[in-house]
Amino acid sequence: MTPSIPPSPPSGTPTGPSAMPGGPVEQAKTDLAGRLNLTAEEVTLVSSEEVTWRDSSLGCPEPGMHYAQVLTEGSRIILAAAGNQYQYHAGAGRPPFLCANPQPPVGR
């Protein structure tokens, strides 16, 4: 069962790559901690890997959206917190973002 995606931090809370120092894993941990009202130390890394996404949705397609059908290099970060796992996807210059409906990368 996929956990429900927690909402973004309240308005006025800094988010995005400029608000999160460190590399992609630290950025994802900081974002998830903010969503769950935890400290970054309470979020653990399950895995982090470089992957090839099937299209420009970066493995996180949204209903009604159209995506370039081109293989896209990126990464997948899986974090654990509060008894659940969460996937963050990145690629094509986009920083890691929480994916509500994760799809597998090429070859998985």
VMD Tcl script that builds the backbone (N, CA, C; Angstrom):
set m [mol new atoms 324]
animate dup $m
set s [atomselect $m all]
$s set {name element resname resid chain x y z} {
  {N N MET 1 A 0.832 -1.174 0.000}
  {CA C MET 1 A 0.000 0.000 0.000}
  {C C MET 1 A 0.880 1.241 0.000}
  {N N THR 2 A 0.597 2.170 -0.885}
  {CA C THR 2 A 1.351 3.408 -0.973}
  {C C THR 2 A 0.815 4.389 0.061}
  {N N PRO 3 A 1.710 5.006 0.854}
  {CA C PRO 3 A 1.231 5.970 1.833}
  {C C PRO 3 A 0.677 7.196 1.136}
  {N N SER 4 A -0.247 7.858 1.813}
  {CA C SER 4 A -0.742 9.098 1.227}
  {C C SER 4 A 0.384 10.112 1.230}
  {N N ILE 5 A 0.408 10.938 0.215}
  {CA C ILE 5 A 1.461 11.936 0.090}
  {C C ILE 5 A 1.135 13.102 1.007}
  {N N PRO 6 A 2.051 13.413 1.917}
  {CA C PRO 6 A 1.784 14.547 2.790}
  {C C PRO 6 A 1.809 15.842 1.998}
  {N N PRO 7 A 1.077 16.841 2.455}
  {CA C PRO 7 A 1.043 18.103 1.733}
  {C C PRO 7 A 2.381 18.824 1.810}
  {N N SER 8 A 2.517 19.799 0.949}
  {CA C SER 8 A 3.703 20.644 0.991}
  {C C SER 8 A 3.724 21.414 2.295}
  {N N PRO 9 A 4.906 21.876 2.723}
  {CA C PRO 9 A 4.975 22.694 3.927}
  {C C PRO 9 A 4.094 23.931 3.792}
  {N N PRO 10 A 3.703 24.528 4.932}
  {CA C PRO 10 A 2.848 25.707 4.881}
  {C C PRO 10 A 3.448 26.821 4.043}
  {N N SER 11 A 2.572 27.653 3.504}
  {CA C SER 11 A 3.000 28.809 2.723}
  {C C SER 11 A 3.957 29.649 3.552}
  {N N GLY 12 A 4.982 30.136 2.917}
  {CA C GLY 12 A 5.967 30.942 3.621}
  {C C GLY 12 A 7.165 30.124 4.068}
  {N N THR 13 A 7.062 28.792 4.043}
  {CA C THR 13 A 8.181 27.930 4.383}
  {C C THR 13 A 9.050 27.796 3.143}
  {N N PRO 14 A 10.363 28.100 3.258}
  {CA C PRO 14 A 11.221 28.010 2.076}
  {C C PRO 14 A 11.273 26.583 1.554}
  {N N THR 15 A 11.118 26.421 0.242}
  {CA C THR 15 A 11.235 25.118 -0.395}
  {C C THR 15 A 12.023 25.287 -1.676}
  {N N GLY 16 A 12.269 24.182 -2.372}
  {CA C GLY 16 A 13.000 24.231 -3.635}
  {C C GLY 16 A 14.485 24.097 -3.397}
  {N N PRO 17 A 15.252 23.909 -4.482}
  {CA C PRO 17 A 16.671 23.624 -4.349}
  {C C PRO 17 A 17.452 24.728 -3.666}
  {N N SER 18 A 17.078 25.982 -3.844}
  {CA C SER 18 A 17.837 27.058 -3.217}
  {C C SER 18 A 17.620 27.093 -1.716}
  {N N ALA 19 A 16.507 26.525 -1.239}
  {CA C ALA 19 A 16.224 26.523 0.190}
  {C C ALA 19 A 16.780 25.279 0.871}
  {N N MET 20 A 17.269 24.306 0.091}
  {CA C MET 20 A 17.738 23.061 0.656}
  {C C MET 20 A 19.196 22.828 0.290}
  {N N PRO 21 A 20.100 23.033 1.242}
  {CA C PRO 21 A 21.509 22.817 0.943}
  {C C PRO 21 A 21.816 21.338 0.786}
  {N N GLY 22 A 22.972 21.040 0.230}
  {CA C GLY 22 A 23.401 19.652 0.083}
  {C C GLY 22 A 23.003 19.075 -1.256}
  {N N GLY 23 A 23.324 17.810 -1.412}
  {CA C GLY 23 A 23.018 17.111 -2.651}
  {C C GLY 23 A 21.577 16.664 -2.707}
  {N N PRO 24 A 21.225 15.920 -3.758}
  {CA C PRO 24 A 19.838 15.498 -3.957}
  {C C PRO 24 A 19.255 14.700 -2.791}
  {N N VAL 25 A 20.034 13.813 -2.181}
  {CA C VAL 25 A 19.504 13.025 -1.065}
  {C C VAL 25 A 19.164 13.939 0.100}
  {N N GLU 26 A 20.052 14.857 0.421}
  {CA C GLU 26 A 19.789 15.781 1.528}
  {C C GLU 26 A 18.605 16.695 1.207}
  {N N GLN 27 A 18.480 17.091 -0.050}
  {CA C GLN 27 A 17.340 17.913 -0.458}
  {C C GLN 27 A 16.035 17.144 -0.257}
  {N N ALA 28 A 16.021 15.876 -0.679}
  {CA C ALA 28 A 14.813 15.061 -0.539}
  {C C ALA 28 A 14.488 14.834 0.935}
  {N N LYS 29 A 15.505 14.530 1.756}
  {CA C LYS 29 A 15.272 14.314 3.182}
  {C C LYS 29 A 14.711 15.570 3.840}
  {N N THR 30 A 15.251 16.719 3.498}
  {CA C THR 30 A 14.771 17.976 4.070}
  {C C THR 30 A 13.331 18.237 3.667}
  {N N ASP 31 A 13.007 17.995 2.401}
  {CA C ASP 31 A 11.643 18.209 1.926}
  {C C ASP 31 A 10.664 17.285 2.655}
  {N N LEU 32 A 11.000 15.988 2.734}
  {CA C LEU 32 A 10.093 15.038 3.374}
  {C C LEU 32 A 9.935 15.346 4.858}
  {N N ALA 33 A 11.017 15.690 5.515}
  {CA C ALA 33 A 10.935 16.045 6.938}
  {C C ALA 33 A 9.983 17.216 7.139}
  {N N GLY 34 A 10.052 18.215 6.265}
  {CA C GLY 34 A 9.148 19.360 6.359}
  {C C GLY 34 A 7.702 18.959 6.148}
  {N N ARG 35 A 7.455 18.069 5.202}
  {CA C ARG 35 A 6.083 17.609 4.934}
  {C C ARG 35 A 5.508 16.824 6.108}
  {N N LEU 36 A 6.366 16.062 6.796}
  {CA C LEU 36 A 5.903 15.207 7.881}
  {C C LEU 36 A 6.084 15.836 9.264}
  {N N ASN 37 A 6.609 17.050 9.286}
  {CA C ASN 37 A 6.882 17.749 10.542}
  {C C ASN 37 A 7.852 16.939 11.419}
  {N N LEU 38 A 8.925 16.463 10.783}
  {CA C LEU 38 A 9.974 15.708 11.448}
  {C C LEU 38 A 11.294 16.444 11.260}
  {N N THR 39 A 12.342 15.977 11.935}
  {CA C THR 39 A 13.679 16.478 11.644}
  {C C THR 39 A 14.261 15.625 10.522}
  {N N ALA 40 A 15.236 16.155 9.801}
  {CA C ALA 40 A 15.874 15.398 8.723}
  {C C ALA 40 A 16.524 14.127 9.261}
  {N N GLU 41 A 16.943 14.135 10.524}
  {CA C GLU 41 A 17.562 12.961 11.130}
  {C C GLU 41 A 16.552 11.823 11.326}
  {N N GLU 42 A 15.258 12.137 11.340}
  {CA C GLU 42 A 14.221 11.119 11.503}
  {C C GLU 42 A 13.822 10.486 10.165}
  {N N VAL 43 A 14.419 10.961 9.084}
  {CA C VAL 43 A 14.177 10.419 7.745}
  {C C VAL 43 A 15.412 9.617 7.356}
  {N N THR 44 A 15.218 8.361 6.966}
  {CA C THR 44 A 16.361 7.522 6.617}
  {C C THR 44 A 16.385 7.203 5.123}
  {N N LEU 45 A 17.573 7.068 4.601}
  {CA C LEU 45 A 17.778 6.714 3.201}
  {C C LEU 45 A 17.660 5.205 3.045}
  {N N VAL 46 A 16.759 4.767 2.173}
  {CA C VAL 46 A 16.618 3.346 1.844}
  {C C VAL 46 A 17.518 3.027 0.664}
  {N N SER 47 A 17.433 3.849 -0.399}
  {CA C SER 47 A 18.299 3.659 -1.560}
  {C C SER 47 A 18.343 4.938 -2.386}
  {N N SER 48 A 19.416 5.041 -3.145}
  {CA C SER 48 A 19.585 6.153 -4.083}
  {C C SER 48 A 20.334 5.600 -5.278}
  {N N GLU 49 A 19.756 5.775 -6.474}
  {CA C GLU 49 A 20.395 5.219 -7.663}
  {C C GLU 49 A 20.160 6.092 -8.882}
  {N N GLU 50 A 21.126 6.035 -9.781}
  {CA C GLU 50 A 20.984 6.684 -11.076}
  {C C GLU 50 A 20.149 5.754 -11.947}
  {N N VAL 51 A 19.172 6.308 -12.647}
  {CA C VAL 51 A 18.270 5.504 -13.473}
  {C C VAL 51 A 18.020 6.196 -14.802}
  {N N THR 52 A 17.382 5.477 -15.710}
  {CA C THR 52 A 16.896 6.044 -16.960}
  {C C THR 52 A 15.380 5.953 -16.925}
  {N N TRP 53 A 14.721 7.113 -17.009}
  {CA C TRP 53 A 13.260 7.157 -17.020}
  {C C TRP 53 A 12.752 6.920 -18.429}
  {N N ARG 54 A 11.571 6.350 -18.560}
  {CA C ARG 54 A 10.979 5.992 -19.850}
  {C C ARG 54 A 10.567 7.200 -20.685}
  {N N ASP 55 A 10.292 8.319 -20.000}
  {CA C ASP 55 A 9.890 9.534 -20.717}
  {C C ASP 55 A 10.172 10.742 -19.825}
  {N N SER 56 A 9.774 11.905 -20.281}
  {CA C SER 56 A 10.098 13.123 -19.540}
  {C C SER 56 A 9.241 13.338 -18.299}
  {N N SER 57 A 8.351 12.384 -17.980}
  {CA C SER 57 A 7.600 12.480 -16.725}
  {C C SER 57 A 8.482 12.109 -15.536}
  {N N LEU 58 A 9.657 11.593 -15.799}
  {CA C LEU 58 A 10.613 11.164 -14.773}
  {C C LEU 58 A 10.013 10.103 -13.852}
  {N N GLY 59 A 9.209 9.230 -14.449}
  {CA C GLY 59 A 8.619 8.137 -13.688}
  {C C GLY 59 A 7.499 8.567 -12.765}
  {N N CYS 60 A 6.941 9.749 -13.024}
  {CA C CYS 60 A 5.893 10.271 -12.161}
  {C C CYS 60 A 4.835 10.993 -13.005}
  {N N PRO 61 A 4.164 10.239 -13.894}
  {CA C PRO 61 A 3.197 10.879 -14.782}
  {C C PRO 61 A 1.967 11.386 -14.031}
  {N N GLU 62 A 1.458 12.505 -14.483}
  {CA C GLU 62 A 0.227 13.065 -13.927}
  {C C GLU 62 A -0.888 12.886 -14.947}
  {N N PRO 63 A -2.091 12.516 -14.493}
  {CA C PRO 63 A -3.207 12.318 -15.419}
  {C C PRO 63 A -3.471 13.567 -16.259}
  {N N GLY 64 A -3.726 13.338 -17.541}
  {CA C GLY 64 A -4.045 14.435 -18.444}
  {C C GLY 64 A -2.850 15.187 -18.999}
  {N N MET 65 A -1.656 14.866 -18.531}
  {CA C MET 65 A -0.450 15.544 -19.018}
  {C C MET 65 A 0.175 14.723 -20.138}
  {N N HIS 66 A 0.871 15.396 -21.043}
  {CA C HIS 66 A 1.586 14.738 -22.129}
  {C C HIS 66 A 3.076 14.936 -21.902}
  {N N TYR 67 A 3.856 13.919 -22.195}
  {CA C TYR 67 A 5.287 13.955 -21.931}
  {C C TYR 67 A 6.056 13.547 -23.177}
  {N N ALA 68 A 7.237 14.151 -23.346}
  {CA C ALA 68 A 8.111 13.781 -24.454}
  {C C ALA 68 A 8.505 12.317 -24.295}
  {N N GLN 69 A 8.338 11.544 -25.339}
  {CA C GLN 69 A 8.644 10.117 -25.308}
  {C C GLN 69 A 10.112 9.915 -25.641}
  {N N VAL 70 A 10.945 10.284 -24.689}
  {CA C VAL 70 A 12.390 10.194 -24.862}
  {C C VAL 70 A 12.985 9.676 -23.556}
  {N N LEU 71 A 13.941 8.747 -23.667}
  {CA C LEU 71 A 14.614 8.258 -22.469}
  {C C LEU 71 A 15.297 9.430 -21.776}
  {N N THR 72 A 15.148 9.509 -20.452}
  {CA C THR 72 A 15.650 10.654 -19.696}
  {C C THR 72 A 16.471 10.161 -18.515}
  {N N GLU 73 A 17.723 10.605 -18.446}
  {CA C GLU 73 A 18.598 10.226 -17.337}
  {C C GLU 73 A 18.162 10.958 -16.074}
  {N N GLY 74 A 18.238 10.261 -14.949}
  {CA C GLY 74 A 17.855 10.877 -13.690}
  {C C GLY 74 A 18.214 10.008 -12.518}
  {N N SER 75 A 17.497 10.201 -11.431}
  {CA C SER 75 A 17.760 9.414 -10.236}
  {C C SER 75 A 16.469 9.132 -9.486}
  {N N ARG 76 A 16.534 8.081 -8.658}
  {CA C ARG 76 A 15.414 7.707 -7.800}
  {C C ARG 76 A 15.971 7.558 -6.388}
  {N N ILE 77 A 15.332 8.249 -5.458}
  {CA C ILE 77 A 15.722 8.224 -4.053}
  {C C ILE 77 A 14.534 7.671 -3.278}
  {N N ILE 78 A 14.766 6.648 -2.484}
  {CA C ILE 78 A 13.700 6.097 -1.647}
  {C C ILE 78 A 14.061 6.377 -0.192}
  {N N LEU 79 A 13.137 7.034 0.490}
  {CA C LEU 79 A 13.323 7.411 1.888}
  {C C LEU 79 A 12.289 6.706 2.753}
  {N N ALA 80 A 12.602 6.543 4.023}
  {CA C ALA 80 A 11.661 5.972 4.982}
  {C C ALA 80 A 11.496 6.938 6.145}
  {N N ALA 81 A 10.251 7.079 6.580}
  {CA C ALA 81 A 9.941 7.921 7.730}
  {C C ALA 81 A 8.568 7.538 8.253}
  {N N ALA 82 A 8.411 7.587 9.556}
  {CA C ALA 82 A 7.110 7.341 10.190}
  {C C ALA 82 A 6.473 6.035 9.715}
  {N N GLY 83 A 7.299 5.015 9.465}
  {CA C GLY 83 A 6.785 3.708 9.088}
  {C C GLY 83 A 6.395 3.541 7.638}
  {N N ASN 84 A 6.656 4.527 6.796}
  {CA C ASN 84 A 6.323 4.448 5.368}
  {C C ASN 84 A 7.548 4.751 4.520}
  {N N GLN 85 A 7.476 4.337 3.241}
  {CA C GLN 85 A 8.525 4.681 2.285}
  {C C GLN 85 A 7.986 5.686 1.284}
  {N N TYR 86 A 8.868 6.564 0.818}
  {CA C TYR 86 A 8.509 7.632 -0.110}
  {C C TYR 86 A 9.546 7.681 -1.221}
  {N N GLN 87 A 9.078 7.853 -2.472}
  {CA C GLN 87 A 9.992 7.945 -3.606}
  {C C GLN 87 A 10.129 9.391 -4.065}
  {N N TYR 88 A 11.370 9.791 -4.267}
  {CA C TYR 88 A 11.694 11.076 -4.869}
  {C C TYR 88 A 12.360 10.782 -6.201}
  {N N HIS 89 A 11.948 11.505 -7.234}
  {CA C HIS 89 A 12.504 11.329 -8.570}
  {C C HIS 89 A 13.164 12.641 -8.995}
  {N N ALA 90 A 14.153 12.534 -9.857}
  {CA C ALA 90 A 14.850 13.713 -10.374}
  {C C ALA 90 A 15.348 13.391 -11.777}
  {N N GLY 91 A 15.693 14.435 -12.520}
  {CA C GLY 91 A 16.256 14.254 -13.848}
  {C C GLY 91 A 16.012 15.475 -14.713}
  {N N ALA 92 A 16.713 15.542 -15.815}
  {CA C ALA 92 A 16.567 16.621 -16.794}
  {C C ALA 92 A 16.683 17.999 -16.137}
  {N N GLY 93 A 17.595 18.121 -15.188}
  {CA C GLY 93 A 17.813 19.406 -14.526}
  {C C GLY 93 A 16.813 19.727 -13.435}
  {N N ARG 94 A 15.869 18.853 -13.198}
  {CA C ARG 94 A 14.872 19.090 -12.151}
  {C C ARG 94 A 15.368 18.494 -10.832}
  {N N PRO 95 A 15.296 19.245 -9.741}
  {CA C PRO 95 A 15.719 18.705 -8.449}
  {C C PRO 95 A 14.758 17.611 -7.988}
  {N N PRO 96 A 15.126 16.845 -6.979}
  {CA C PRO 96 A 14.265 15.759 -6.532}
  {C C PRO 96 A 12.905 16.263 -6.053}
  {N N PHE 97 A 11.861 15.496 -6.410}
  {CA C PHE 97 A 10.510 15.849 -6.002}
  {C C PHE 97 A 9.795 14.584 -5.559}
  {N N LEU 98 A 8.865 14.729 -4.629}
  {CA C LEU 98 A 8.097 13.608 -4.119}
  {C C LEU 98 A 7.128 13.141 -5.193}
  {N N CYS 99 A 7.122 11.841 -5.465}
  {CA C CYS 99 A 6.283 11.275 -6.513}
  {C C CYS 99 A 5.121 10.502 -5.893}
  {N N ALA 100 A 3.896 10.915 -6.209}
  {CA C ALA 100 A 2.698 10.292 -5.651}
  {C C ALA 100 A 2.357 8.965 -6.321}
  {N N ASN 101 A 2.704 8.821 -7.596}
  {CA C ASN 101 A 2.359 7.618 -8.351}
  {C C ASN 101 A 3.599 7.112 -9.082}
  {N N PRO 102 A 4.594 6.597 -8.333}
  {CA C PRO 102 A 5.862 6.239 -8.974}
  {C C PRO 102 A 5.741 5.076 -9.952}
  {N N GLN 103 A 6.421 5.231 -11.082}
  {CA C GLN 103 A 6.519 4.207 -12.110}
  {C C GLN 103 A 7.966 3.749 -12.152}
  {N N PRO 104 A 8.223 2.496 -12.541}
  {CA C PRO 104 A 9.595 2.009 -12.556}
  {C C PRO 104 A 10.400 2.621 -13.701}
  {N N PRO 105 A 11.709 2.763 -13.483}
  {CA C PRO 105 A 12.571 3.215 -14.580}
  {C C PRO 105 A 12.782 2.100 -15.587}
  {N N VAL 106 A 13.474 2.394 -16.672}
  {CA C VAL 106 A 13.792 1.414 -17.699}
  {C C VAL 106 A 14.582 0.265 -17.068}
  {N N GLY 107 A 14.231 -0.963 -17.448}
  {CA C GLY 107 A 14.968 -2.113 -16.974}
  {C C GLY 107 A 14.577 -2.597 -15.600}
  {N N ARG 108 A 13.502 -2.089 -15.030}
  {CA C ARG 108 A 13.079 -2.509 -13.676}
  {C C ARG 108 A 11.772 -3.238 -13.739}
}
mol reanalyze $m
mol bondsrecalc $m
mol representation Tube
mol addrep $m
